[in-house]
């Protein structure tokens, strides 16, 4: 199955937002746990930026999940 980069980034951002909300975290909480600015979390969730693997690792760690689980989502 071919997936565009844009579609992947949109779905990733949605997945991160759902995981964050499921844990009852605000964007600020997650940003603080990751050591990155809150507006960066917002831009990732809204698919405004293509974030790097280092940031994804920080997000996975802050959400207490494996990186593979962060990247495992249904593409729509």
PEVENPE-V626705 format. One line per field, one symbol per residue. phi: phi as a letter, one per 40 degrees, with the letter a starting at -180 (. if undefined). burial: + if it has 24 or more other C-alpha atoms within 12 Angstrom, else -. Layout:
phi = ???
burial = ???
This chain:
phi = .cbcdccccccccccccccccdcgccdcdcdcccgbcdccccccccfcbbcccccccccdcccfbcddcccbaccb
burial = -------++++++++++-++------+--++-++-+---++++++++--++---++-+++-++------++-----
